[in-house]
Amino acid sequence: MQLKELIDILGPCKVIGPADREITSLESDSRKVTTGGMFVAVRGVTVDGHSFIPSLEGRSLAAFVVEEMPATLFEGATYIQVSDSAEALGLLASRWYGEPSKKLRLVGVTGTNGKTTTATLIYEMARMMGFKAGLLSTVVNYIDTEAVHASQTTPDALTINALLARMVEAGCTYAAMEVSSHAADQRRIAGLNFAGGVFTNLTRDHLDYHGTVQNYLNAKKKFFDALPADAFALTNIDDKTGPVMLQNTRARKASYSLRNMADFRGRIIEERIDGMLLDLNGKEINVMFTGRFNAYNLTAVYGACCLLGWNPEEVLVKMSALVPVAGRFQAFHSPAGVTAIVDYAHTPDAVVNVLTAIREVLGDKGRILTVVGAGGNRDKGKRPIMAAEAARLSDLLFLTSDNPRFEEPEAILRDMEAGLADAPDLQSKTVSIADRRKAIGMAVGTAVSGDVILIAGKGHEDYQEIRGVKHHFDDREEVRRAFGTLNDPQ
């Protein structure tokens, strides 16, 4: 690709060196650069790409995109100075891969909880409606039916555009993606053309990165502020921050709700552990999902599908065949009559949502036993809150490890136990077991027929990260092993 073509999309910028030259590759990782390529120096959270430029001397790169000019300029290279190299990378990546988001109807989903379920179900609905579609999600990426490993909720700009380009090549016309607050803040979605955006909710999370809830909210809002006028912006007006997302958007505004008047209104008529009867805009539908949080997700999906222009009646018919996402309220049953729910809930609000859903279905017919931990090197402030909420809504609570990363599991448990310090009644029904496998085994061994065990925090994840090393560990396997059903067909 011609360098001048790439420079033109960056707007006003300072250029030192020739613009009339061929660029053979585009990279933001200094380890991957090749002769004749362009290196974009992005300032990351822990690493500044500018610091790697001196090490690239002699690599014969054609161009560098920087926010500040290096002290020494390599002979023969062109330097393009921009105000925001992260945004520049998004714009360049889009052009490099042929602007694939303009050839798809791309729907982004953001919020604290429900992103994965909502984005995945929009993807599933597109395929049920007869379209080829793609998905970028926490659990897995899809290029129509081809599964591609996902390592981040929202990948870097180059990976996003490479995957979108593969979707276009595969004949996809629709795509859904999770938009994390990190991705919005770090401009990883710059240059993408969205057909619509969906906001689920906002509760405390990622304060280790954002610092304050307001910063976290602003990161989400950036996504809606950037939507084009021909897109739709669908928000949950039952969440107090829902209307905030629409304040400055140019997109067509729409709302969904379970409690208020809205463009798309959902209402739970009847609940079971394996599903519920929903009313969506006056039409009843049986779905294989449980819980108020899932009623919100499904109402959002219904709204997004209608805003994409699909026939509402046909959408409702297809929605009745949707199944839960792996690791999201995924149920397992033991021969002894015990049910285990594996869920990704890892924030106080998400834990409350899942436990409330279980209690509403279970009533007084059984106990709730909860196994939950908190990730290491993340927001410590939510640990005591999550433990207190889990203890309050459970009959028995097993505090354990999640992904301790570089923290000591026992130190994380002490942080969680602090939430129970002034509540002897909650302490009396709580046990701390650092070994997650043993904690799950003890919960299963304690449960009796009719009880429900919630195993929260990891969901679809198949690893435990300890001191920087990922060890295989899957809650779904562990509960089936404890149930004695691991080798039974699913």
Buried (B, 14 or more C-beta within 10 A) or exposed (E): BEBEEBBEEBEEBEBEBEBEBEBEBBBBEBEEBEEBBBBBBBBEEEEEBBEBBEEBEEBBBBBBBBBEBBEEBBEEBBBBBBEBBBBBBBBBBBBBBEBBBEBBBBBBBBBBBBBBBBBBBBBBBBBBBEBBBBBBBBBBBBBBEEEBEBEBBBBBBBBBBBBBBBBBEBEBBBBBBBBBBBBBBBBBBBBBBBBBBBBBBBBBBBBEBBEEBEBBBBBBBBBBBBBEEEBBBBBBBBBEBBBBBBEEBBBBBBBBBBEEEBBBBBBBEEBEBBBBBBBBBEEEBEBBBBBBBBBBBBBBBBBBBBBBEBEBEEBBEBBEEBEBBBBBBBBBEBEEEBBBBBBBBBBBBBBBBBBBBBBBBBEEEBBBBBBBBBBBEBBBEBBBBBBBBBBBBBBBBBBBBBBBBEBEBEEBBBBBBBBBEEEEEBEEEBBBBBEBBEBBBBBBEBBEEEBBBBBBBBBBBEEBBBEEEEEEBBBBEBBBBBBEBEEEEE
